Amino acid sequence: MLNNREIKILDIFSLKEEVSIKELKESFNISERMVRYDIEKINFVLSIFNLKPIYRSKTGFFKLDKNNKINKVKLIIEETEPITIEKRKKLIELSLATSRKKINISTLMDKFDTSRITINNDLNNIKKEFLRKNIRIDNRKGLSLEGELSDLIKVRVEKISESLKYLKNKKNKTNYNLKIEEIFKENLNIKDINILSKFLQDVLNKLNFSATDENYKLLLSYIILLQSENYHEEIIKFIHIDASMIKDWEEYKIIKSQVENSKLGEIFNENDIFIITDLIVGMVSYNKTSQFYENWIDIDVLVKSLIENVNNKLDVDISEDKLLFQYLRQHLKPLFYRIKNDYSLNEKFVQDLKFSKNSLFYLIKDSLEILSNILKKDIPDEEIFLLMLHFQASIERAENNVSNIKRIIIVSTLGYGISQILADSISSLFNVEIVSVGPYFKIKEMLQKNKNIDYIITTIDIDNKASLFIPVIKVNPIFTFEDKKKMLELGFLPNNKKILMSEILQIIGEESTILNKKKLIKKLENKMKGKIINDISDENKVENMISKDNIIFDYKAENIEKAIKYTCELLEREGSIEKSYTENVIDIFKNHSSYLLIHNGIILPHARNTGNVFKTSGILLALQNPVMFNETEVKYIFTFAIKDKNSELNKVSKIINQVFKDDLIKILSTKNVEKTFRYFLGGVRENI
């Protein structure tokens, strides 16, 4: 079509009555011959659109026929706009993120009318970006993405979200817009994005939820993946829901009604509606009353802090239990929602939680202090009992080894979360291979898909016909000692206990000198896979997050805003953040000040990294005189920035836990920089 210069020339003709060759020649620094060639090419394109050409008038100037509609000419300009290098890379990224089929480089060459070398250069840059997101590009027999399910979905959602704005404009479609539309149609089965967009807008309006632009795009992106045949099962696998709980929510009923009204019932089944409800409630409702969910203390940091607080008081190490992290991450979303709206757990569900208030209960309760402060409400005992299920399952996993011997399926009428906890309890206690977990109505499907099943473990009565005469063991929803005894009597072998890395190192250290501890740990892990628990974690030290220079006492503050700005400016000067991060922090302070977390007179200014954080770092500022803020006395400001949440989550959660401990207030009262610094390194605990 037209190149950049030709588009600009056409634009000039659409704006002016007449144009001289000399003007064009000087404007673009080209020869008269080249100007005439460009005009000939423009006229060819105009003829394709049945528009009259540029012509030379009697005065010697060139004109664009007045009968041509200017808007149509401008539309041609937009439609013929060439795709830039950056846009081409964006299109390749979107194609890779949404294609189920492998993509050939030759296909990309044809699509973008460019050389193999150019495409390979683009791919090299894209590979680097995807690697930062823990995604690899596999180039065996074509291009496709590889990585953990959670990372793959994040990339898919991110790339879809970035592209949505180019699908909305039906009138003025550029070449770039059309290519995005083509990718959505081919890979995601999206012919008209406005149908799903209107559905989501109507749902939010009926729920009276106010979503940010970012959250709206994220929600729509998840819904797009959910409706796609290519990614429907992937989303179901990724988003764990408790249908028995969600079905009682008023939001679910409203969303289900809207699905029917929008004639989307053929696209979204009941389980899909549960997922949509969970997404909307989880991503939008918290923004109404607790801005931390979007911009304040990240939920991942909160989960990690909760695990660490509990772990510090246990005899076993559960700090690196990925299952526990994922379960809590999913569990806390509806927990926030219930507490915020004063909703109670399902009465029948609560009756099944026949726990006593043991030491683990009180340990979890004490560890929830930060969450209570955020929600400004106490956490009900029933919610703590539910959290106990996750922690108890994690403790059992840490104490036992899992080996695959008996093949079993688990059938339960409870929601996915509790069924999975039952599965985890059984797998941690016995040498079994759990090949499937599901509800009763899927038992036939599970047995057809999975052969050579030894036992069916269930929480309900199942007759021989339904079980295809496979032995059935009925257990309690919350696995008990009697259930364990029953399975042992039936010949299930208990797991052998794993060995702690710390115990091995202690024995080696008593009998010899360890020259290279890290190397020894790595060798032991490789040699004793599945038989050893590495409880020697990286220290996650915070020397590189807060330095002695960043601990400041007796700062005279006119007001909180200026003090917060001062801490950010210090982080700017040391090169940890750029000015836009400071602006984001101040914006949160001004517009969402009632939601900022304050504990023990300490406030934590913080924002998301939007490419403006270069180093994870923090500033602790002690005010000379306390300042009243939201009817609370503030004496300390701890401003921090996180560069990479995924890799630095442990470090950040540790330091936040330390900030909220009473020990810190005692140390800060001494106004001793050295003691404060040592406290964050874990070196000061008593005799303060």
C-alpha positions in Angstrom: 0.0 0.0 0.0 1.5 3.4 1.0 4.7 4.1 2.8 5.1 6.7 5.6 6.1 9.5 3.3 3.2 8.8 0.9 0.7 8.8 3.8 2.0 12.1 5.0 1.7 13.6 1.4 -1.9 12.3 1.2 -2.6 13.9 4.6 -1.2 17.2 3.4 -3.6 17.1 0.3 -6.6 16.3 2.6 -5.9 19.4 4.7 -5.0 22.0 1.9 -6.8 23.4 -1.1 -3.7 23.1 -3.3 -0.1 22.0 -2.9 3.0 22.7 -5.0 5.6 20.2 -6.1 8.2 22.6 -4.6 6.5 22.5 -1.2 6.5 18.7 -1.2 10.0 18.5 -2.5 11.4 20.8 0.3 9.2 19.3 3.0 10.5 15.7 2.4 13.9 16.6 1.0 13.3 14.5 -2.1 13.6 15.1 -5.9 10.8 16.4 -8.1 10.8 13.1 -9.9 10.2 11.2 -6.6 7.4 13.6 -5.6 5.6 12.8 -8.9 6.2 9.1 -8.4 4.6 9.3 -4.9 1.6 11.1 -6.3 1.2 8.4 -9.0 1.2 5.8 -6.3 -1.3 7.7 -4.1 -3.6 8.0 -7.1 -3.4 4.3 -7.7 -4.6 3.6 -4.1 -7.4 6.3 -4.5 -8.6 4.5 -7.6 -8.9 1.2 -5.6 -11.3 3.1 -3.3 -13.2 4.6 -6.2 -12.0 8.1 -5.3 -10.9 10.8 -7.8 -7.1 11.3 -8.1 -4.8 14.2 -7.3 -4.7 16.4 -10.4 -2.7 19.4 -11.7 -4.8 22.6 -11.9 -4.5 25.4 -14.5 -2.4 27.4 -12.0 0.2 24.6 -11.9 -0.6 23.5 -8.4 -1.8 20.0 -7.5 -5.2 19.4 -5.9 -7.3 16.7 -4.4 -10.8 16.6 -6.0 -13.3 18.5 -3.8 -15.9 15.8 -4.4 -13.7 13.3 -2.4 -15.0 13.0 1.2 -12.2 14.1 3.5 -13.2 11.6 6.1 -12.9 8.8 3.6 -9.5 10.0 2.6 -8.4 10.1 6.2 -9.8 6.6 6.6 -7.6 5.5 3.7 -4.6 7.1 5.5 -5.3 5.1 8.6 -6.1 1.8 6.9 -2.9 2.0 4.8 -0.7 3.0 7.7 2.3 0.6 7.7 2.9 -1.5 10.8 5.9 -0.3 12.7 8.6 -2.6 14.2 7.1 -2.2 17.7 3.6 -3.0 16.5 4.8 -6.0 14.5 6.5 -7.4 17.7 3.2 -6.8 19.6 1.3 -8.8 17.0 3.8 -11.6 17.1 3.5 -11.7 20.9 -0.3 -11.7 20.8 -0.2 -14.6 18.2 2.2 -16.6 20.3 0.2 -16.0 23.5 -3.2 -17.0 22.0 -2.4 -19.6 19.4 -2.9 -23.3 20.2 -1.2 -24.4 17.0 2.6 -24.0 16.5 3.4 -21.0 14.4 5.8 -21.3 11.5 8.3 -18.5 10.8 7.4 -18.6 7.1 3.8 -17.8 8.2 5.0 -14.7 10.0 7.1 -13.7 7.0 4.0 -13.8 4.8 1.7 -12.1 7.3 4.1 -9.1 7.7 5.7 -9.2 4.3 9.2 -9.2 5.7 12.3 -11.3 5.7 13.3 -14.3 7.9 16.2 -12.3 9.4 13.7 -9.5 10.5 11.4 -12.0 12.1 14.2 -13.8 13.8 15.4 -10.4 15.2 11.9 -9.8 16.5 11.8 -13.2 18.1 15.1 -12.7 19.8 13.7 -9.6 21.5 10.4 -11.3 22.3 12.2 -14.3 23.9 14.0 -12.0 26.3 10.8 -10.3 27.4 9.0 -13.7 27.8 11.9 -15.1 29.8 11.5 -12.3 32.3 7.9 -13.7 32.7 9.2 -17.3 33.1 8.0 -18.2 29.7 10.1 -20.0 27.0 9.6 -20.0 23.3 9.9 -23.6 22.0 11.0 -23.6 18.3 10.7 -27.4 17.6 8.6 -27.8 14.5 7.2 -24.3 14.9 6.9 -21.7 17.6 4.9 -22.2 20.8 5.1 -21.0 24.4 6.1 -23.2 27.4 5.9 -22.6 31.1 3.9 -23.0 34.3 0.2 -22.8 33.8 -0.1 -19.7 36.0 2.7 -17.9 34.0 1.1 -18.8 30.7 -2.3 -17.5 31.7 -0.7 -14.3 33.0 0.9 -13.7 29.6 -2.2 -14.6 27.7 -4.3 -12.2 29.8 -1.7 -9.5 29.6 -1.4 -9.6 25.8 -5.2 -9.8 25.3 -5.7 -6.9 27.7 -3.2 -4.7 25.8 -5.0 -5.3 22.5 -8.6 -4.7 23.6 -8.6 -1.0 22.8 -7.8 -1.7 19.1 -11.0 -3.9 18.8 -13.5 -1.3 20.0 -13.3 1.2 17.2 -15.6 -0.2 14.4 -15.5 2.9 12.2 -11.7 3.7 11.9 -9.9 0.4 11.5 -6.2 0.7 10.7 -4.1 -2.1 9.2 -2.9 -2.9 12.8 -6.4 -3.0 14.1 -7.4 -5.4 11.4 -4.6 -7.8 12.1 -5.4 -7.8 15.9 -9.1 -8.5 14.9 -7.9 -11.4 12.7 -5.8 -12.9 15.6 -8.8 -12.7 18.0 -11.0 -14.4 15.4 -8.6 -17.2 14.5 -7.2 -18.0 17.9 -10.0 -17.0 20.4 -13.2 -17.3 18.4 -14.0 -13.6 18.9 -16.0 -12.1 16.1 -17.4 -9.2 17.9 -15.8 -8.1 21.2 -18.6 -5.7 21.9 -21.0 -8.6 22.9 -18.8 -9.7 25.8 -17.9 -6.1 26.6 -21.5 -5.1 26.9 -22.3 -8.2 29.0 -19.5 -7.3 31.5 -20.5 -3.6 31.6 -24.2 -4.6 32.3 -23.0 -7.0 35.1 -20.9 -4.3 36.8 -23.8 -1.8 36.6 -26.3 -4.2 38.1 -23.9 -5.1 40.9 -23.1 -1.4 41.4 -19.4 -2.3 41.2 -16.9 0.3 40.1 -13.9 -1.2 38.2 -10.7 0.5 37.2 -9.8 0.5 33.5 -7.1 -2.0 34.2 -9.3 -4.4 36.2 -12.1 -4.1 33.5 -9.6 -5.1 30.8 -8.3 -8.0 33.0 -11.8 -9.3 33.6 -12.8 -9.1 30.0 -9.6 -10.9 29.0 -10.3 -13.8 31.4 -13.9 -14.0 30.1 -12.5 -14.1 26.5 -10.3 -17.0 27.4 -13.1 -18.8 29.3 -15.4 -18.6 26.2 -12.7 -19.9 23.9 -12.7 -23.6 23.1 -8.9 -23.5 23.1 -8.5 -22.1 26.6 -11.7 -23.0 28.4 -10.3 -26.1 30.2 -7.1 -24.2 31.0 -9.0 -21.5 32.9 -11.1 -24.0 34.7 -7.9 -25.8 35.9 -6.3 -22.5 36.9 -9.2 -20.9 38.8 -10.2 -23.0 41.7 -13.7 -22.2 43.0 -16.0 -23.4 45.8 -19.3 -23.7 44.0 -21.2 -24.7 47.1 -20.4 -21.3 48.6 -20.6 -19.1 45.5 -24.1 -20.3 44.6 -25.5 -18.6 47.6 -24.1 -15.2 46.7 -26.4 -12.6 45.4 -23.8 -11.6 42.9 -23.9 -15.1 41.4 -27.7 -14.9 40.9 -27.4 -11.5 39.2 -24.6 -12.6 36.9 -26.4 -15.8 36.0 -29.5 -13.8 35.1 -27.4 -11.5 33.0 -25.9 -14.4 31.1 -29.4 -15.6 30.2 -30.5 -12.0 29.3 -27.5 -11.6 27.1 -28.2 -14.9 25.4 -24.8 -16.3 26.4 -26.2 -19.4 27.9 -24.8 -21.6 25.1 -21.3 -20.2 25.7 -21.1 -20.2 29.5 -22.3 -23.2 31.6 -23.0 -23.0 35.3 -19.4 -23.7 36.3 -18.3 -20.9 34.0 -20.7 -18.6 35.7 -19.2 -19.6 39.1 -15.8 -18.7 37.7 -17.0 -15.3 36.3 -18.6 -14.5 39.7 -15.4 -15.4 41.5 -13.3 -13.2 39.1 -15.6 -10.2 39.4 -16.0 -10.4 43.2 -12.3 -11.1 43.6 -11.0 -8.4 41.3 -13.6 -5.6 41.6 -15.5 -5.6 44.9 -12.4 -5.1 47.0 -11.5 -1.9 45.2 -14.6 -0.3 46.7 -13.4 -0.6 50.3 -9.9 -1.8 50.3 -7.5 -0.2 47.8 -4.7 -2.4 49.1 -5.9 -5.2 46.8 -5.1 -3.1 43.8 -2.3 -0.7 44.8 -1.4 -1.3 48.4 -0.1 -4.5 50.1 -0.2 -7.1 47.4 -2.2 -10.2 48.2 0.8 -12.4 47.4 2.9 -10.5 50.0 0.0 -10.9 52.4 -0.2 -14.6 51.9 3.5 -15.1 52.2 3.5 -13.0 55.4 0.8 -15.2 56.9 2.6 -18.4 56.0 5.9 -17.1 57.5 4.2 -15.9 60.7 2.7 -19.4 61.2 5.8 -21.2 60.1 8.1 -19.4 62.6 6.2 -21.1 65.4 6.0 -24.6 64.0 8.3 -27.6 64.4 8.2 -28.3 60.7 9.0 -26.1 57.7 6.0 -25.2 55.5 7.5 -21.9 54.2 8.1 -23.2 50.7 4.9 -25.2 50.3 3.7 -24.0 46.9 0.3 -25.8 47.3 -0.3 -23.9 50.5 0.6 -20.6 48.9 -1.8 -21.3 46.0 -4.7 -22.5 48.2 -4.4 -19.5 50.5 -4.1 -17.1 47.6 -7.4 -18.4 46.2 -9.0 -18.7 49.7 -8.3 -15.1 50.8 -10.3 -13.6 48.0 -13.7 -14.8 49.1 -12.7 -14.4 52.7 -12.1 -10.7 52.1 -15.5 -10.5 50.4 -17.4 -12.3 53.2 -15.8 -10.2 56.0 -16.2 -6.9 54.2 -19.9 -7.6 53.6 -20.6 -9.3 56.9 -21.4 -12.6 55.2 -21.3 -15.8 57.2 -20.0 -19.1 55.9 -22.7 -21.6 54.8 -24.3 -23.0 58.0 -24.0 -26.7 56.9 -20.4 -26.1 55.9 -19.6 -24.6 59.3 -21.1 -27.6 61.1 -18.7 -29.9 59.3 -15.8 -27.9 60.7 -15.7 -29.5 64.1 -12.3 -28.2 65.2 -11.3 -27.2 68.7 -9.4 -24.1 69.4 -6.0 -25.7 69.7 -2.6 -24.1 69.5 -2.7 -24.0 65.7 -5.9 -22.0 65.8 -4.5 -19.4 68.1 -1.2 -19.3 66.1 -3.2 -18.5 62.9 -5.4 -16.0 64.7 -2.3 -14.1 66.0 -0.8 -14.2 62.5 -3.9 -12.6 61.0 -3.4 -9.2 62.8 -2.3 -7.5 59.6 -5.4 -8.7 57.7 -7.6 -7.5 60.6 -6.0 -4.1 60.3 -6.6 -3.9 56.6 -10.2 -4.9 56.8 -10.7 -3.0 60.1 -12.6 -6.0 61.4 -11.9 -9.1 63.5 -11.6 -12.4 61.6 -14.4 -14.8 62.7 -13.5 -18.1 64.3 -15.2 -20.0 61.5 -12.9 -18.4 59.0 -9.9 -19.3 61.1 -11.1 -22.9 61.3 -11.3 -23.0 57.5 -7.7 -21.7 57.3 -6.7 -24.4 59.7 -7.6 -27.0 57.0 -5.0 -25.6 54.6 -2.3 -25.2 57.3 -3.0 -28.7 58.7 -2.7 -30.2 55.2 0.5 -28.4 54.6 2.0 -29.6 58.0 1.1 -33.2 57.1 2.7 -32.8 53.6 5.9 -31.5 55.3 6.0 -34.5 57.7 5.4 -37.2 55.2 6.8 -38.4 51.9 4.5 -39.1 48.9 5.0 -42.2 46.8 2.8 -43.7 44.1 1.5 -47.2 44.9 -2.3 -47.5 45.0 -4.3 -45.8 42.3 -7.4 -44.0 43.7 -10.0 -41.5 42.8 -11.7 -39.2 45.3 -15.5 -38.4 45.0 -17.0 -35.7 47.1 -20.0 -33.4 47.1 -18.0 -30.6 48.7 -16.5 -27.8 46.7 -13.1 -28.1 44.9 -11.1 -26.5 47.7 -12.2 -28.9 50.5 -12.1 -31.9 48.2 -8.5 -31.0 47.3 -7.6 -30.7 51.0 -9.0 -34.2 51.6 -6.9 -35.4 48.6 -3.8 -33.7 50.1 -4.5 -35.3 53.5 -4.7 -38.8 52.0 -1.7 -38.4 49.7 0.4 -37.1 52.6 -0.5 -40.0 54.9 -0.4 -42.9 52.4 1.5 -44.2 49.4 -1.2 -43.5 46.8 -1.6 -42.1 43.3 -4.7 -39.8 43.2 -5.6 -39.9 39.6 -8.8 -37.8 39.8 -10.8 -35.7 42.2 -14.4 -34.8 41.3 -18.1 -34.7 42.2 -20.4 -37.7 42.3 -22.1 -36.8 38.9 -18.7 -37.2 37.2 -17.9 -40.6 38.7 -18.7 -42.5 35.5 -16.6 -40.1 33.4 -13.6 -40.4 35.9 -13.8 -44.2 35.8 -14.0 -44.3 32.0 -11.0 -42.0 31.6 -8.8 -43.7 34.3 -8.2 -47.4 34.2 -6.8 -49.8 36.8 -8.3 -47.9 39.8 -7.7 -49.8 43.1 -10.1 -47.8 45.4 -12.7 -45.0 45.3 -12.4 -42.8 48.4 -15.6 -40.9 49.0 -17.5 -38.7 51.5 -20.9 -40.1 50.4 -22.6 -43.5 50.0 -21.9 -45.1 46.5 -23.4 -48.4 45.4 -21.6 -51.1 43.5 -23.4 -50.2 40.2 -22.1 -46.6 40.3 -18.6 -47.7 41.4 -18.4 -50.4 38.7 -17.7 -52.8 41.7 -14.4 -51.1 42.5 -13.9 -51.1 46.3 -15.3 -48.0 48.0 -14.0 -46.5 51.2 -16.2 -43.8 52.9 -14.4 -41.2 54.9 -15.2 -38.0 56.7 -15.0 -34.7 54.8 -12.3 -33.6 57.4 -10.0 -36.6 57.4 -10.0 -38.2 61.0 -7.9 -40.6 62.9 -10.6 -43.2 62.5 -10.4 -42.8 58.7 -6.6 -43.2 58.8 -7.0 -46.4 60.9 -9.6 -47.8 58.5 -7.3 -47.3 55.5 -4.3 -48.8 57.4 -6.4 -51.9 58.2 -7.3 -52.2 54.5 -3.6 -52.4 53.6 -2.7 -48.8 52.7 1.0 -48.3 53.4 1.9 -45.2 55.3 4.4 -42.7 53.9 8.0 -42.8 55.2 9.1 -39.6 56.9 11.5 -37.4 55.0 14.8 -36.3 56.3 15.5 -32.7 57.1 18.5 -31.1 55.3 19.4 -29.3 58.6 19.6 -32.7 60.4 22.0 -34.1 57.8 24.2 -30.9 57.8 24.3 -31.0 61.6 25.6 -34.6 61.6 28.2 -33.8 58.8 29.3 -30.7 60.6 29.8 -32.6 63.9 32.2 -35.1 62.2 33.9 -32.9 59.6 34.4 -29.4 58.2 32.0 -28.2 55.5 34.0 -26.3 53.0 31.2 -25.2 50.7 27.7 -25.4 52.3 25.8 -24.3 49.2 27.5 -26.8 47.0 26.9 -29.6 49.5 23.2 -28.7 49.8 22.8 -28.8 46.0 24.5 -32.2 45.7 22.4 -33.7 48.5 19.2 -32.4 46.9 20.2 -33.9 43.5 21.2 -37.3 45.1 18.2 -37.6 47.5 15.3 -36.3 45.5 12.0 -37.0 47.2 13.7 -38.2 50.4 14.9 -34.9 51.8 13.2 -31.6 52.9 15.4 -28.6 52.3 14.6 -26.5 55.4 17.8 -24.5 54.8 16.2 -21.6 52.9 18.0 -18.7 51.3 18.4 -16.1 54.0 16.5 -13.6 52.0 18.5 -11.0 53.8 17.4 -7.4 53.6 20.8 -5.7 53.4 20.0 -4.7 49.8 16.5 -3.5 50.7 17.2 -1.1 53.5 20.6 0.4 54.4 21.8 2.4 57.4 21.6 5.5 55.3 17.9 4.9 54.8 17.0 4.8 58.5 16.4 8.4 59.5 15.4 9.7 62.9 13.9 13.1 64.1 12.6 14.2 60.8 10.6 17.4 61.2 7.4 17.0 59.1 4.9 19.7 58.2 2.4 17.0 57.2 2.3 13.4 56.2 2.1 14.0 52.5 5.3 16.0 52.5 7.1 13.4 54.6 6.0 10.6 52.3 7.2 12.6 49.3 10.5 13.2 51.0 11.0 9.4 51.4 10.2 8.8 47.8 12.6 11.6 46.7 15.4 9.8 48.7 14.6 6.6 46.8 14.7 8.6 43.5 18.1 10.1 44.3 19.7 6.7 45.0 18.3 5.4 41.7 15.8 2.9 43.1 12.7 4.5 41.5 11.8 7.2 39.0 9.6 10.2 39.6 6.4 8.5 38.2 6.6 6.0 41.1 6.6 8.9 43.6 3.6 10.4 41.7 1.8 7.1 42.0 2.4 6.8 45.8 1.2 10.4 46.3 -1.9 9.8 44.1 -2.8 6.8 46.3 -2.3 8.9 49.4 -4.5 11.7 48.2 -7.3 9.7 46.6 -7.4 6.6 48.9 -6.0 7.8 52.2 -8.8 6.2 54.2 -7.6 2.8 53.1 -3.9 3.1 54.0 -2.7 0.6 56.5 -1.5 2.0 59.8 -0.3 -0.2 62.7 1.6 0.8 65.8 1.9 4.3 64.5 3.6 3.1 61.3 2.3 3.9 57.8 3.4 2.0 54.7 3.3 4.1 51.5 3.7 1.8 48.5 2.6 1.4 44.8 2.8 -1.1 42.0 5.8 -1.3 39.8 4.8 -0.1 36.4 8.3 -0.2 35.0 9.4 2.6 37.3 11.1 0.6 40.0 14.8 -0.3 39.3 15.8 -1.7 42.7 13.8 -3.2 45.6 14.4 -0.7 48.4 12.9 0.9 51.5 13.2 4.1 53.7 12.3 4.2 57.3 11.5 7.7 58.5 10.9 8.5 62.2 9.1 11.8 62.7 10.3 14.2 65.3 6.7 14.8 66.4 3.7 12.5 65.8 1.2 13.7 63.2 -2.5 12.9 63.3 -3.8 11.1 60.2 -7.3 9.6 59.7 -7.8 10.0 63.5 -4.6 7.9 64.1 -1.3 9.1 65.4 1.5 8.4 62.9 5.1 8.5 64.1 6.9 6.4 61.5 6.8 6.1 57.7 8.2 3.0 55.9 8.1 3.6 52.2 9.2 0.8 50.0 9.3 -0.2 46.3 9.4 -3.8 44.9 11.1 -4.4 41.6 10.2 -8.0 41.0 7.5 -9.3 43.3 7.8 -13.0 42.1 11.5 -13.3 42.9 11.6 -11.1 46.0 8.3 -12.1 47.7 10.0 -13.8 50.6 12.3 -10.8 51.3 9.4 -8.3 51.2 7.1 -10.4 53.3 9.8 -10.8 55.9 10.5 -7.1 56.2 6.8 -6.2 56.4 6.4 -8.8 59.2 9.3 -7.1 61.0 7.7 -3.7 60.5 4.5 -4.7 62.2 6.1 -6.4 65.3 6.1 -4.6 68.6 9.8 -5.2 68.9 10.5 -2.6 66.2 8.7 0.1 68.2 10.9 -0.6 71.2 14.0 -0.4 69.1 12.9 2.7 67.3 12.4 4.4 70.7 16.2 4.1 71.2 16.8 6.2 68.1 19.7 3.9 67.4 20.4 3.4 63.6 22.8 0.4 64.2 20.2 -1.4 66.4 17.4 -0.7 63.9 19.5 -2.0 61.0 20.5 -5.1 62.9 16.8 -5.7 63.8 16.0 -5.9 60.1 18.8 -8.4 59.6 17.4 -10.5 62.4 20.2 -9.7 64.9 18.3 -7.8 67.6 15.5 -9.4 69.6 15.9 -8.9 73.3 17.5 -6.6 75.9 16.3 -3.6 74.0 
